[in-house]
Amino acid sequence: MSNVGINLQQYANDPIKPWEMTYKQWLKAARELFGKCWLVAFEIGGTDGHGVVGEHHRKLICKALKEGLTVPPEVLKDYPDLQSK
């Protein structure tokens, strides 16, 4: 999974960072931002069963882990394969 083009600095002023959100929190935030009707199409598919929205969340978490940022255990619970990274 490529993290090319992901810039975590764009979230510097956010009170809660995407990699600090569980998948459900991330999905709720995305729905509020984009609107539920538009977003439903992006909740389908994906390699992790979380759809395109989940894949982007996973990429943000991977990038955060690679940069040594703290990712809470409850967030990693949504992506068990990332817990060892």
C-alpha positions as CSV (number, residue, x, y, z in Angstrom):
1,M,0.0,0.0,0.0
2,S,1.5,3.3,-1.1
3,N,1.6,6.3,1.2
4,V,2.9,8.5,-1.6
5,G,1.3,11.9,-1.6
6,I,0.0,11.7,2.0
7,N,1.1,14.7,4.0
8,L,0.3,14.4,7.7
9,Q,1.2,18.1,8.2
10,Q,-2.1,19.2,6.7
11,Y,-3.8,17.9,9.9
12,A,-1.4,19.8,12.2
13,N,-4.2,22.2,13.4
14,D,-6.9,19.6,13.8
15,P,-7.9,18.9,17.4
16,I,-8.0,15.2,16.8
17,K,-5.8,13.7,14.0
18,P,-7.1,11.1,11.6
19,W,-4.7,8.5,13.0
20,E,-6.1,9.1,16.5
21,M,-9.7,8.3,15.3
22,T,-11.2,4.8,15.2
23,Y,-12.6,3.8,11.9
24,K,-16.2,4.6,13.1
25,Q,-15.0,8.1,14.2
26,W,-13.2,8.6,10.8
27,L,-16.3,7.5,8.9
28,K,-18.6,9.8,10.9
29,A,-16.2,12.8,10.3
30,A,-16.1,12.0,6.6
31,R,-19.9,11.7,6.4
32,E,-20.2,15.1,8.1
33,L,-17.7,16.6,5.7
34,F,-18.9,15.1,2.5
35,G,-22.6,14.2,3.2
36,K,-23.9,10.7,3.7
37,C,-25.4,10.2,0.2
38,W,-22.2,11.0,-1.6
39,L,-20.0,9.0,0.8
40,V,-22.0,5.8,0.7
41,A,-20.4,4.9,-2.6
42,F,-17.0,5.2,-1.1
43,E,-17.8,2.9,1.8
44,I,-18.1,-0.1,-0.5
45,G,-15.1,-2.2,-1.6
46,G,-11.6,-1.7,-0.6
47,T,-9.1,-4.3,0.4
48,D,-9.8,-4.2,4.1
49,G,-13.6,-4.4,4.0
50,H,-13.8,-0.7,5.0
51,G,-14.1,0.7,1.5
52,V,-12.2,3.5,-0.1
53,V,-12.7,5.7,2.9
54,G,-11.2,2.9,5.1
55,E,-8.3,2.5,2.8
56,H,-7.4,6.1,3.1
57,H,-7.7,6.0,6.9
58,R,-5.4,2.9,6.9
59,K,-2.8,4.8,4.8
60,L,-2.9,7.7,7.2
61,I,-2.3,5.4,10.1
62,C,0.5,3.6,8.3
63,K,2.2,6.9,7.5
64,A,1.7,8.1,11.1
65,L,3.3,4.9,12.4
66,K,6.2,5.2,10.0
67,E,6.8,8.8,11.2
68,G,6.8,7.7,14.8
69,L,3.5,9.3,15.8
70,T,1.4,7.9,18.5
71,V,-1.6,5.8,17.3
72,P,-3.9,4.8,20.1
73,P,-4.6,1.1,20.7
74,E,-8.3,1.5,20.1
75,V,-7.5,2.8,16.6
76,L,-5.1,-0.1,15.9
77,K,-7.9,-2.5,17.0
78,D,-9.7,-1.6,13.7
79,Y,-6.6,-2.7,11.8
80,P,-5.0,-5.7,13.6
81,D,-2.4,-6.2,11.0
82,L,-0.9,-2.8,11.8
83,Q,-0.5,-3.5,15.5
84,S,3.0,-4.9,15.1
85,K,4.3,-2.0,13.1
